[in-house]
Amino acid sequence: MKKTIYNIIAIAIVAVLMPAQAVAGDFWDSLQVKARVGYNIGGTAPVPLPRSIRSIESYKLTPSFMVGADAEHSFNKSFGLLVGLRVENKAMKGSVRTKAYHMELVRGNSVMDGLFTGMVDQNVTEWMVTLPVHGTLNVSRVVKLKLGPYISYVFSRKFDGIASDGYLRQGTATGPKILIGNVEGEWATYEFTDDMRRLQFGIDLGADFKIGSRWGLSADIDWGLTGIFKSDFKTVEQTLYPIYGTIGAFYRLK
């Protein structure tokens, strides 16, 4: 009797495991695994630009690289689901001319808060780990479209700069006027690094282009839905969104 029960249990286990193994095997066989590298181009900016930012005076490319990998499961010949992991740097250097732009500035031992009119040089650097989740669509044998959300954890960050060639109205637009020069010692500085958020969310839209059996090129746009600063940070009145494009290449490992 016991032997019969053991046989029934063994047959039941095999009956359960065989389909599971088949499904797991099919799932693994359908996966494509790719390694990726890329270069990020973009910046952090309010959308739309406020009237207090009168013009963009300069923008400099920075070393902003991405490395990562992703795995894609195909549901059929057209649609799939891609999950990735990448380490990347999003940085920018730029200058804008402002009028009555709310700032907190430091010159010497003095901290000044008010409305600044003049030149603002900005340096932003963020190192992060990003997890994208994309739906994919095979448009042709060589073109694949990707769309989906991402979440990033920022593990290293920096936001600072210089205000120069203008003046600050302390407190309000009619407050005391403090002249800000354009040489060291006369200009003012700012740093809001500690006010930057660690978690960022956004949407990614991109495309992969095959150029061989394993190699290909890619182009993506990451649009941050959360600003780079914490929600209780009010010194910069506008929300600054990280908006970056990535030009890259990939190699199919599997």
PyRosetta script that sets phi, psi and omega in degrees:
from pyrosetta import init, pose_from_sequence

init()
pose = pose_from_sequence("MKKTIYNIIAIAIVAVLMPAQAVAGDFWDSLQVKARVGYNIGGTAPVPLPRSIRSIESYKLTPSFMVGADAEHSFNKSFGLLVGLRVENKAMKGSVRTKAYHMELVRGNSVMDGLFTGMVDQNVTEWMVTLPVHGTLNVSRVVKLKLGPYISYVFSRKFDGIASDGYLRQGTATGPKILIGNVEGEWATYEFTDDMRRLQFGIDLGADFKIGSRWGLSADIDWGLTGIFKSDFKTVEQTLYPIYGTIGAFYRLK")
pose.set_psi(1, -48.7)
pose.set_omega(1, 179.3)
pose.set_phi(2, -60.0)
pose.set_psi(2, -39.9)
pose.set_omega(2, 180.0)
pose.set_phi(3, -62.4)
pose.set_psi(3, -39.2)
pose.set_omega(3, 179.0)
pose.set_phi(4, -64.4)
pose.set_psi(4, -43.0)
pose.set_omega(4, 178.6)
pose.set_phi(5, -61.8)
pose.set_psi(5, -44.6)
pose.set_omega(5, 178.3)
pose.set_phi(6, -59.9)
pose.set_psi(6, -41.0)
pose.set_omega(6, 179.3)
pose.set_phi(7, -64.1)
pose.set_psi(7, -40.9)
pose.set_omega(7, 179.4)
pose.set_phi(8, -63.6)
pose.set_psi(8, -43.9)
pose.set_omega(8, 179.0)
pose.set_phi(9, -62.2)
pose.set_psi(9, -43.9)
pose.set_omega(9, -179.9)
pose.set_phi(10, -62.5)
pose.set_psi(10, -42.1)
pose.set_omega(10, 178.8)
pose.set_phi(11, -64.8)
pose.set_psi(11, -39.1)
pose.set_omega(11, 179.8)
pose.set_phi(12, -64.6)
pose.set_psi(12, -42.7)
pose.set_omega(12, 178.9)
pose.set_phi(13, -62.5)
pose.set_psi(13, -43.9)
pose.set_omega(13, 179.2)
pose.set_phi(14, -63.8)
pose.set_psi(14, -38.6)
pose.set_omega(14, -179.4)
pose.set_phi(15, -64.9)
pose.set_psi(15, -34.8)
pose.set_omega(15, 179.2)
pose.set_phi(16, -76.5)
pose.set_psi(16, -42.8)
pose.set_omega(16, -173.9)
pose.set_phi(17, -73.2)
pose.set_psi(17, -33.9)
pose.set_omega(17, -176.6)
pose.set_phi(18, -60.8)
pose.set_psi(18, -48.4)
pose.set_omega(18, 176.0)
pose.set_phi(19, -64.1)
pose.set_psi(19, -37.3)
pose.set_omega(19, 179.9)
pose.set_phi(20, -62.6)
pose.set_psi(20, -41.8)
pose.set_omega(20, 178.5)
pose.set_phi(21, -66.3)
pose.set_psi(21, -36.9)
pose.set_omega(21, 179.0)
pose.set_phi(22, -65.8)
pose.set_psi(22, -43.4)
pose.set_omega(22, 178.9)
pose.set_phi(23, -63.4)
pose.set_psi(23, -44.9)
pose.set_omega(23, 179.4)
pose.set_phi(24, -61.5)
pose.set_psi(24, -40.6)
pose.set_omega(24, 178.8)
pose.set_phi(25, -64.5)
pose.set_psi(25, -43.3)
pose.set_omega(25, 177.9)
pose.set_phi(26, -63.2)
pose.set_psi(26, -41.1)
pose.set_omega(26, -179.9)
pose.set_phi(27, -62.5)
pose.set_psi(27, -46.2)
pose.set_omega(27, -179.7)
pose.set_phi(28, -64.9)
pose.set_psi(28, -39.8)
pose.set_omega(28, -179.6)
pose.set_phi(29, -64.7)
pose.set_psi(29, -28.5)
pose.set_omega(29, -177.4)
pose.set_phi(30, -85.5)
pose.set_psi(30, -7.6)
pose.set_omega(30, -177.2)
pose.set_phi(31, -76.6)
pose.set_psi(31, 140.0)
pose.set_omega(31, 167.9)
pose.set_phi(32, -115.4)
pose.set_psi(32, 129.0)
pose.set_omega(32, -179.4)
pose.set_phi(33, -115.0)
pose.set_psi(33, 128.7)
pose.set_omega(33, -176.7)
pose.set_phi(34, -128.6)
pose.set_psi(34, 141.4)
pose.set_omega(34, 169.2)
pose.set_phi(35, -97.6)
pose.set_psi(35, 143.0)
pose.set_omega(35, -174.4)
pose.set_phi(36, -133.6)
pose.set_psi(36, 148.5)
pose.set_omega(36, 168.7)
pose.set_phi(37, -135.3)
pose.set_psi(37, 153.1)
pose.set_omega(37, -179.3)
pose.set_phi(38, -163.8)
pose.set_psi(38, 171.2)
pose.set_omega(38, 178.0)
pose.set_phi(39, -125.2)
pose.set_psi(39, 125.6)
pose.set_omega(39, -177.9)
pose.set_phi(40, -92.1)
pose.set_psi(40, 132.1)
pose.set_omega(40, 177.9)
pose.set_phi(41, -128.7)
pose.set_psi(41, 124.0)
pose.set_omega(41, 178.9)
pose.set_phi(42, 166.3)
pose.set_psi(42, -148.6)
pose.set_omega(42, -179.5)
pose.set_phi(43, -178.2)
pose.set_psi(43, -177.1)
pose.set_omega(43, 176.2)
pose.set_phi(44, -109.6)
pose.set_psi(44, 131.1)
pose.set_omega(44, -174.5)
pose.set_phi(45, -157.5)
pose.set_psi(45, 152.9)
pose.set_omega(45, 171.4)
pose.set_phi(46, -74.7)
pose.set_psi(46, 150.6)
pose.set_omega(46, 179.4)
pose.set_phi(47, -129.8)
pose.set_psi(47, 115.9)
pose.set_omega(47, -5.1)
pose.set_phi(48, -78.2)
pose.set_psi(48, 173.9)
pose.set_omega(48, 177.3)
pose.set_phi(49, -64.8)
pose.set_psi(49, 131.3)
pose.set_omega(49, 179.4)
pose.set_phi(50, -73.9)
pose.set_psi(50, 163.4)
pose.set_omega(50, 179.6)
pose.set_phi(51, -65.1)
pose.set_psi(51, -23.0)
pose.set_omega(51, -179.8)
pose.set_phi(52, -70.3)
pose.set_psi(52, -16.7)
pose.set_omega(52, 172.5)
pose.set_phi(53, -98.8)
pose.set_psi(53, 105.8)
pose.set_omega(53, -172.4)
pose.set_phi(54, -82.5)
pose.set_psi(54, -33.5)
pose.set_omega(54, -179.0)
pose.set_phi(55, -163.2)
pose.set_psi(55, 153.4)
pose.set_omega(55, 173.0)
pose.set_phi(56, -95.5)
pose.set_psi(56, 115.7)
pose.set_omega(56, -173.9)
pose.set_phi(57, -89.2)
pose.set_psi(57, -33.5)
pose.set_omega(57, -179.3)
pose.set_phi(58, -158.9)
pose.set_psi(58, 155.9)
pose.set_omega(58, 174.3)
pose.set_phi(59, -146.6)
pose.set_psi(59, 129.3)
pose.set_omega(59, -177.4)
pose.set_phi(60, -118.5)
pose.set_psi(60, 134.4)
pose.set_omega(60, 174.2)
pose.set_phi(61, -67.2)
pose.set_psi(61, 143.3)
pose.set_omega(61, -178.8)
pose.set_phi(62, -125.4)
pose.set_psi(62, 159.5)
pose.set_omega(62, 174.7)
pose.set_phi(63, -68.7)
pose.set_psi(63, 97.1)
pose.set_omega(63, -176.5)
pose.set_phi(64, -127.9)
pose.set_psi(64, 93.8)
pose.set_omega(64, -172.6)
pose.set_phi(65, -110.9)
pose.set_psi(65, 158.2)
pose.set_omega(65, 177.8)
pose.set_phi(66, -133.3)
pose.set_psi(66, 135.7)
pose.set_omega(66, 170.6)
pose.set_phi(67, -132.8)
pose.set_psi(67, 144.2)
pose.set_omega(67, -179.3)
pose.set_phi(68, -177.8)
pose.set_psi(68, -169.4)
pose.set_omega(68, 178.9)
pose.set_phi(69, -152.7)
pose.set_psi(69, 158.1)
pose.set_omega(69, 176.3)
pose.set_phi(70, -148.8)
pose.set_psi(70, 160.0)
pose.set_omega(70, 177.6)
pose.set_phi(71, -125.0)
pose.set_psi(71, 134.5)
pose.set_omega(71, -178.5)
pose.set_phi(72, -121.8)
pose.set_psi(72, 129.3)
pose.set_omega(72, 174.5)
pose.set_phi(73, -103.4)
pose.set_psi(73, 125.9)
pose.set_omega(73, -179.2)
pose.set_phi(74, -93.9)
pose.set_psi(74, 126.0)
pose.set_omega(74, 176.2)
pose.set_phi(75, -81.3)
pose.set_psi(75, -34.0)
pose.set_omega(75, 176.0)
pose.set_phi(76, -158.1)
pose.set_psi(76, -163.9)
pose.set_omega(76, -176.9)
pose.set_phi(77, -69.9)
pose.set_psi(77, -17.5)
pose.set_omega(77, -174.6)
pose.set_phi(78, -106.0)
pose.set_psi(78, -43.3)
pose.set_omega(78, -169.3)
pose.set_phi(79, -113.6)
pose.set_psi(79, 150.4)
pose.set_omega(79, 178.0)
pose.set_phi(80, -155.8)
pose.set_psi(80, 176.8)
pose.set_omega(80, 177.4)
pose.set_phi(81, -129.3)
pose.set_psi(81, 128.0)
pose.set_omega(81, -176.9)
pose.set_phi(82, -117.9)
pose.set_psi(82, 132.2)
pose.set_omega(82, 174.7)
pose.set_phi(83, -125.0)
pose.set_psi(83, 130.9)
pose.set_omega(83, -175.9)
pose.set_phi(84, -129.6)
pose.set_psi(84, 174.3)
pose.set_omega(84, 174.8)
pose.set_phi(85, -147.3)
pose.set_psi(85, 127.5)
pose.set_omega(85, -179.4)
pose.set_phi(86, -144.7)
pose.set_psi(86, 152.8)
pose.set_omega(86, 173.2)
pose.set_phi(87, -111.3)
pose.set_psi(87, 129.6)
pose.set_omega(87, -173.8)
pose.set_phi(88, -148.9)
pose.set_psi(88, 161.4)
pose.set_omega(88, 176.8)
pose.set_phi(89, -121.0)
pose.set_psi(89, 127.2)
pose.set_omega(89, 174.8)
pose.set_phi(90, -117.8)
pose.set_psi(90, 116.3)
pose.set_omega(90, -174.6)
pose.set_phi(91, -140.2)
pose.set_psi(91, 162.0)
pose.set_omega(91, 176.4)
pose.set_phi(92, -158.4)
pose.set_psi(92, 152.6)
pose.set_omega(92, 170.4)
pose.set_phi(93, -133.9)
pose.set_psi(93, 126.5)
pose.set_omega(93, -177.7)
pose.set_phi(94, -156.7)
pose.set_psi(94, 166.8)
pose.set_omega(94, 178.9)
pose.set_phi(95, -133.0)
pose.set_psi(95, 137.5)
pose.set_omega(95, 176.9)
pose.set_phi(96, -131.7)
pose.set_psi(96, 153.5)
pose.set_omega(96, 173.0)
pose.set_phi(97, -101.8)
pose.set_psi(97, 129.5)
pose.set_omega(97, -172.7)
pose.set_phi(98, -118.7)
pose.set_psi(98, 163.0)
pose.set_omega(98, 172.5)
pose.set_phi(99, -141.2)
pose.set_psi(99, 117.1)
pose.set_omega(99, 179.9)
pose.set_phi(100, 57.0)
pose.set_psi(100, 47.2)
pose.set_omega(100, 179.8)
pose.set_phi(101, -94.5)
pose.set_psi(101, 124.3)
pose.set_omega(101, -175.2)
pose.set_phi(102, -68.5)
pose.set_psi(102, 126.9)
pose.set_omega(102, -177.1)
pose.set_phi(103, -146.0)
pose.set_psi(103, 158.8)
pose.set_omega(103, 168.2)
pose.set_phi(104, -119.2)
pose.set_psi(104, 114.8)
pose.set_omega(104, -171.9)
pose.set_phi(105, -116.1)
pose.set_psi(105, 154.8)
pose.set_omega(105, 178.0)
pose.set_phi(106, -123.8)
pose.set_psi(106, 129.7)
pose.set_omega(106, 172.7)
pose.set_phi(107, -139.1)
pose.set_psi(107, 116.3)
pose.set_omega(107, -173.4)
pose.set_phi(108, 65.5)
pose.set_psi(108, -124.4)
pose.set_omega(108, 178.0)
pose.set_phi(109, -100.6)
pose.set_psi(109, 8.7)
pose.set_omega(109, -175.5)
pose.set_phi(110, -101.7)
pose.set_psi(110, 135.4)
pose.set_omega(110, 173.2)
pose.set_phi(111, -108.3)
pose.set_psi(111, 124.6)
pose.set_omega(111, -174.7)
pose.set_phi(112, -122.4)
pose.set_psi(112, 133.5)
pose.set_omega(112, 180.0)
pose.set_phi(113, -122.1)
pose.set_psi(113, 131.6)
pose.set_omega(113, 179.1)
pose.set_phi(114, 170.1)
pose.set_psi(114, -154.0)
pose.set_omega(114, -176.9)
pose.set_phi(115, -106.9)
pose.set_psi(115, 119.0)
pose.set_omega(115, -174.8)
pose.set_phi(116, -103.2)
pose.set_psi(116, 136.6)
pose.set_omega(116, 173.3)
pose.set_phi(117, -121.8)
pose.set_psi(117, 119.9)
pose.set_omega(117, -177.8)
pose.set_phi(118, 152.8)
pose.set_psi(118, -155.4)
pose.set_omega(118, -178.7)
pose.set_phi(119, -92.3)
pose.set_psi(119, 136.2)
pose.set_omega(119, 175.8)
pose.set_phi(120, -124.4)
pose.set_psi(120, 116.7)
pose.set_omega(120, 173.6)
pose.set_phi(121, -96.6)
pose.set_psi(121, 132.9)
pose.set_omega(121, -172.6)
pose.set_phi(122, -127.0)
pose.set_psi(122, 134.2)
pose.set_omega(122, 175.3)
pose.set_phi(123, -124.0)
pose.set_psi(123, 124.0)
pose.set_omega(123, -179.8)
pose.set_phi(124, -130.0)
pose.set_psi(124, 131.3)
pose.set_omega(124, 175.9)
pose.set_phi(125, -139.4)
pose.set_psi(125, 130.3)
pose.set_omega(125, 176.6)
pose.set_phi(126, -136.6)
pose.set_psi(126, 125.6)
pose.set_omega(126, 170.4)
pose.set_phi(127, -104.7)
pose.set_psi(127, 132.8)
pose.set_omega(127, -172.4)
pose.set_phi(128, -149.3)
pose.set_psi(128, 160.7)
pose.set_omega(128, 169.6)
pose.set_phi(129, -107.8)
pose.set_psi(129, 127.2)
pose.set_omega(129, -173.5)
pose.set_phi(130, -120.6)
pose.set_psi(130, 136.4)
pose.set_omega(130, 176.4)
pose.set_phi(131, -116.5)
pose.set_psi(131, 103.0)
pose.set_omega(131, 175.4)
pose.set_phi(132, -92.5)
pose.set_psi(132, 146.7)
pose.set_omega(132, 173.6)
pose.set_phi(133, -129.0)
pose.set_psi(133, 112.9)
pose.set_omega(133, -171.9)
pose.set_phi(134, -121.6)
pose.set_psi(134, 140.4)
pose.set_omega(134, 160.8)
pose.set_phi(135, -84.5)
pose.set_psi(135, 141.6)
pose.set_omega(135, -176.8)
pose.set_phi(136, -121.3)
pose.set_psi(136, 150.2)
pose.set_omega(136, 178.1)
pose.set_phi(137, -136.2)
pose.set_psi(137, 120.3)
pose.set_omega(137, 177.1)
pose.set_phi(138, -82.4)
pose.set_psi(138, 104.3)
pose.set_omega(138, 179.7)
pose.set_phi(139, -74.5)
pose.set_psi(139, -35.7)
pose.set_omega(139, 178.0)
pose.set_phi(140, -154.0)
pose.set_psi(140, -171.0)
pose.set_omega(140, 179.5)
pose.set_phi(141, -69.5)
pose.set_psi(141, -18.4)
pose.set_omega(141, -175.9)
pose.set_phi(142, -117.9)
pose.set_psi(142, -12.0)
pose.set_omega(142, -175.4)
pose.set_phi(143, -119.8)
pose.set_psi(143, 127.9)
pose.set_omega(143, 177.2)
pose.set_phi(144, -127.1)
pose.set_psi(144, 127.1)
pose.set_omega(144, 176.1)
pose.set_phi(145, -94.8)
pose.set_psi(145, 147.7)
pose.set_omega(145, -178.1)
pose.set_phi(146, -134.2)
pose.set_psi(146, 139.3)
pose.set_omega(146, 177.8)
pose.set_phi(147, -152.6)
pose.set_psi(147, 133.9)
pose.set_omega(147, 177.3)
pose.set_phi(148, 169.2)
pose.set_psi(148, 176.8)
pose.set_omega(148, -178.4)
pose.set_phi(149, -83.3)
pose.set_psi(149, 164.9)
pose.set_omega(149, 171.5)
pose.set_phi(150, -141.5)
pose.set_psi(150, 157.2)
pose.set_omega(150, 173.0)
pose.set_phi(151, -130.7)
pose.set_psi(151, 136.3)
pose.set_omega(151, -178.5)
pose.set_phi(152, -125.3)
pose.set_psi(152, 140.4)
pose.set_omega(152, 170.8)
pose.set_phi(153, -109.0)
pose.set_psi(153, 119.3)
pose.set_omega(153, -178.1)
pose.set_phi(154, -88.7)
pose.set_psi(154, 114.0)
pose.set_omega(154, -177.6)
pose.set_phi(155, -102.0)
pose.set_psi(155, -11.5)
pose.set_omega(155, 174.7)
pose.set_phi(156, -146.3)
pose.set_psi(156, 137.8)
pose.set_omega(156, -172.1)
pose.set_phi(157, -153.2)
pose.set_psi(157, 157.0)
pose.set_omega(157, 179.0)
pose.set_phi(158, -159.8)
pose.set_psi(158, 131.9)
pose.set_omega(158, 176.1)
pose.set_phi(159, -142.5)
pose.set_psi(159, 108.7)
pose.set_omega(159, -179.7)
pose.set_phi(160, -153.2)
pose.set_psi(160, 177.6)
pose.set_omega(160, 179.4)
pose.set_phi(161, 172.6)
pose.set_psi(161, -168.4)
pose.set_omega(161, -175.8)
pose.set_phi(162, -130.9)
pose.set_psi(162, 139.1)
pose.set_omega(162, 171.0)
pose.set_phi(163, -110.6)
pose.set_psi(163, 131.4)
pose.set_omega(163, -174.4)
pose.set_phi(164, -151.6)
pose.set_psi(164, 171.9)
pose.set_omega(164, 171.6)
pose.set_phi(165, 54.0)
pose.set_psi(165, 50.5)
pose.set_omega(165, 180.0)
pose.set_phi(166, -172.9)
pose.set_psi(166, -145.7)
pose.set_omega(166, -179.7)
pose.set_phi(167, -153.8)
pose.set_psi(167, 158.6)
pose.set_omega(167, 178.3)
pose.set_phi(168, -118.1)
pose.set_psi(168, 129.5)
pose.set_omega(168, 170.4)
pose.set_phi(169, -93.6)
pose.set_psi(169, 110.5)
pose.set_omega(169, -177.0)
pose.set_phi(170, -66.1)
pose.set_psi(170, 132.6)
pose.set_omega(170, 175.5)
pose.set_phi(171, 77.1)
pose.set_psi(171, -75.2)
pose.set_omega(171, -176.0)
pose.set_phi(172, -127.4)
pose.set_psi(172, 178.5)
pose.set_omega(172, -178.6)
pose.set_phi(173, -65.7)
pose.set_psi(173, -17.6)
pose.set_omega(173, 178.9)
pose.set_phi(174, -110.4)
pose.set_psi(174, 12.5)
pose.set_omega(174, -179.5)
pose.set_phi(175, -73.6)
pose.set_psi(175, 176.9)
pose.set_omega(175, 179.5)
pose.set_phi(176, -55.6)
pose.set_psi(176, 140.5)
pose.set_omega(176, -177.2)
pose.set_phi(177, -96.7)
pose.set_psi(177, 123.1)
pose.set_omega(177, 179.0)
pose.set_phi(178, -114.7)
pose.set_psi(178, 119.9)
pose.set_omega(178, 179.9)
pose.set_phi(179, -73.8)
pose.set_psi(179, 136.7)
pose.set_omega(179, 178.9)
pose.set_phi(180, -119.1)
pose.set_psi(180, 115.6)
pose.set_omega(180, -176.0)
pose.set_phi(181, -81.2)
pose.set_psi(181, -175.2)
pose.set_omega(181, -178.3)
pose.set_phi(182, -118.3)
pose.set_psi(182, 19.5)
pose.set_omega(182, 173.3)
pose.set_phi(183, -127.0)
pose.set_psi(183, 156.8)
pose.set_omega(183, -178.5)
pose.set_phi(184, -58.6)
pose.set_psi(184, 135.3)
pose.set_omega(184, -175.3)
pose.set_phi(185, 100.5)
pose.set_psi(185, -29.0)
pose.set_omega(185, 177.1)
pose.set_phi(186, -103.0)
pose.set_psi(186, -28.0)
pose.set_omega(186, 177.7)
pose.set_phi(187, -79.2)
pose.set_psi(187, 175.0)
pose.set_omega(187, 179.4)
pose.set_phi(188, -122.4)
pose.set_psi(188, 159.0)
pose.set_omega(188, -179.6)
pose.set_phi(189, -121.7)
pose.set_psi(189, 167.1)
pose.set_omega(189, 174.7)
pose.set_phi(190, -149.1)
pose.set_psi(190, 153.9)
pose.set_omega(190, 175.8)
pose.set_phi(191, -152.5)
pose.set_psi(191, 124.2)
pose.set_omega(191, -178.7)
pose.set_phi(192, -123.7)
pose.set_psi(192, 29.8)
pose.set_omega(192, -175.5)
pose.set_phi(193, -58.6)
pose.set_psi(193, -45.8)
pose.set_omega(193, -175.8)
pose.set_phi(194, -68.5)
pose.set_psi(194, -12.7)
pose.set_omega(194, -179.2)
pose.set_phi(195, -93.7)
pose.set_psi(195, 1.0)
pose.set_omega(195, -179.1)
pose.set_phi(196, -81.1)
pose.set_psi(196, 143.8)
pose.set_omega(196, -178.9)
pose.set_phi(197, -80.5)
pose.set_psi(197, 155.6)
pose.set_omega(197, 178.7)
pose.set_phi(198, -87.9)
pose.set_psi(198, -38.0)
pose.set_omega(198, -177.4)
pose.set_phi(199, -101.9)
pose.set_psi(199, 134.5)
pose.set_omega(199, 176.7)
pose.set_phi(200, -129.3)
pose.set_psi(200, 143.8)
pose.set_omega(200, 177.8)
pose.set_phi(201, -124.0)
pose.set_psi(201, 151.1)
pose.set_omega(201, 178.5)
pose.set_phi(202, -170.4)
pose.set_psi(202, -172.7)
pose.set_omega(202, 179.8)
pose.set_phi(203, -120.8)
pose.set_psi(203, 138.8)
pose.set_omega(203, 178.9)
pose.set_phi(204, -119.5)
pose.set_psi(204, 132.1)
pose.set_omega(204, 174.8)
pose.set_phi(205, -125.6)
pose.set_psi(205, 129.8)
pose.set_omega(205, -176.8)
pose.set_phi(206, -157.9)
pose.set_psi(206, -178.9)
pose.set_omega(206, 179.8)
pose.set_phi(207, -148.9)
pose.set_psi(207, 142.6)
pose.set_omega(207, 172.9)
pose.set_phi(208, -108.7)
pose.set_psi(208, 141.6)
pose.set_omega(208, -179.7)
pose.set_phi(209, -127.4)
pose.set_psi(209, 113.3)
pose.set_omega(209, 179.1)
pose.set_phi(210, -73.7)
pose.set_psi(210, 135.3)
pose.set_omega(210, 175.7)
pose.set_phi(211, -123.9)
pose.set_psi(211, 10.7)
pose.set_omega(211, 179.0)
pose.set_phi(212, -176.5)
pose.set_psi(212, -175.0)
pose.set_omega(212, -179.0)
pose.set_phi(213, -67.5)
pose.set_psi(213, -27.2)
pose.set_omega(213, -179.1)
pose.set_phi(214, -127.6)
pose.set_psi(214, -24.6)
pose.set_omega(214, -175.6)
pose.set_phi(215, -93.7)
pose.set_psi(215, 155.6)
pose.set_omega(215, 176.1)
pose.set_phi(216, -167.3)
pose.set_psi(216, 170.7)
pose.set_omega(216, 177.0)
pose.set_phi(217, -115.7)
pose.set_psi(217, 158.3)
pose.set_omega(217, -178.6)
pose.set_phi(218, -142.0)
pose.set_psi(218, 155.9)
pose.set_omega(218, 175.3)
pose.set_phi(219, -143.0)
pose.set_psi(219, 130.0)
pose.set_omega(219, -176.8)
pose.set_phi(220, -137.7)
pose.set_psi(220, 154.5)
pose.set_omega(220, 171.1)
pose.set_phi(221, -126.0)
pose.set_psi(221, 121.6)
pose.set_omega(221, 175.3)
pose.set_phi(222, -102.9)
pose.set_psi(222, 122.9)
pose.set_omega(222, -179.8)
pose.set_phi(223, -117.8)
pose.set_psi(223, 109.3)
pose.set_omega(223, -179.4)
pose.set_phi(224, -69.8)
pose.set_psi(224, 134.3)
pose.set_omega(224, 177.1)
pose.set_phi(225, -96.1)
pose.set_psi(225, -15.3)
pose.set_omega(225, 174.5)
pose.set_phi(226, -111.8)
pose.set_psi(226, 142.8)
pose.set_omega(226, 177.3)
pose.set_phi(227, -69.0)
pose.set_psi(227, 165.7)
pose.set_omega(227, -178.6)
pose.set_phi(228, -79.2)
pose.set_psi(228, -12.5)
pose.set_omega(228, 179.8)
pose.set_phi(229, -102.7)
pose.set_psi(229, 157.8)
pose.set_omega(229, 176.0)
pose.set_phi(230, -63.4)
pose.set_psi(230, 154.9)
pose.set_omega(230, -173.7)
pose.set_phi(231, -65.6)
pose.set_psi(231, -24.5)
pose.set_omega(231, -178.7)
pose.set_phi(232, -91.3)
pose.set_psi(232, 5.6)
pose.set_omega(232, 179.1)
pose.set_phi(233, -84.8)
pose.set_psi(233, 119.2)
pose.set_omega(233, -173.6)
pose.set_phi(234, -119.5)
pose.set_psi(234, -0.5)
pose.set_omega(234, -178.0)
pose.set_phi(235, -61.6)
pose.set_psi(235, -47.7)
pose.set_omega(235, 170.8)
pose.set_phi(236, -91.8)
pose.set_psi(236, 113.6)
pose.set_omega(236, -170.2)
pose.set_phi(237, -68.4)
pose.set_psi(237, -35.8)
pose.set_omega(237, -177.8)
pose.set_phi(238, -84.3)
pose.set_psi(238, 147.6)
pose.set_omega(238, 174.1)
pose.set_phi(239, -76.9)
pose.set_psi(239, 127.3)
pose.set_omega(239, 179.7)
pose.set_phi(240, -98.9)
pose.set_psi(240, 116.0)
pose.set_omega(240, -177.4)
pose.set_phi(241, -98.4)
pose.set_psi(241, 137.8)
pose.set_omega(241, 173.3)
pose.set_phi(242, -79.5)
pose.set_psi(242, 119.0)
pose.set_omega(242, -178.7)
pose.set_phi(243, -127.7)
pose.set_psi(243, 114.1)
pose.set_omega(243, -174.1)
pose.set_phi(244, -138.2)
pose.set_psi(244, 145.0)
pose.set_omega(244, 168.6)
pose.set_phi(245, -106.1)
pose.set_psi(245, 147.4)
pose.set_omega(245, -179.2)
pose.set_phi(246, -125.4)
pose.set_psi(246, 124.3)
pose.set_omega(246, 173.1)
pose.set_phi(247, -105.6)
pose.set_psi(247, 125.2)
pose.set_omega(247, -173.1)
pose.set_phi(248, -148.8)
pose.set_psi(248, -175.5)
pose.set_omega(248, 176.8)
pose.set_phi(249, -138.5)
pose.set_psi(249, 155.2)
pose.set_omega(249, 179.7)
pose.set_phi(250, -137.9)
pose.set_psi(250, 158.9)
pose.set_omega(250, 176.3)
pose.set_phi(251, -132.4)
pose.set_psi(251, 125.6)
pose.set_omega(251, -178.7)
pose.set_phi(252, -79.0)
pose.set_psi(252, 114.2)
pose.set_omega(252, 179.0)
pose.set_phi(253, -81.0)
pose.set_psi(253, -30.2)
pose.set_omega(253, -178.6)
pose.set_phi(254, -143.8)
pose.dump_pdb("model.pdb")
